[in-house]
Amino acid sequence: MLPVLREQTAGSVNALVYIGSAAREGAPAPGYMESVAAAARAAALPAAYLAFLDSLIPRAPGPGRGAPLRALP
């Protein structure tokens, strides 16, 4: 646990903070963002933040996502 300063109020609170150690960029491990979103839901975090986390979950390409569909020859 680390002390974290809050912008809206004076003082700090203890918070669990994740500090990544990998220096390279890339996609998270499969299932990682789903776990983060599930934990946020369990903690009853604000709906706007839950929506943001959901937007970071990788989705399989499909209609309306990823590459456009093309006709088969």
Residue pairs with C-beta under 8 A, 6 or more apart in sequence:
1 14
1 15
1 16
1 17
2 14
2 15
2 17
3 12
3 13
3 14
3 15
4 12
4 13
4 14
4 15
4 17
5 11
5 12
6 12
6 13
27 58
30 58
33 53
33 56
33 57
33 58
34 57
36 53
37 50
37 53
37 54
37 57
40 49
40 50
40 53
41 50
59 65
59 66
60 66
61 67
63 69
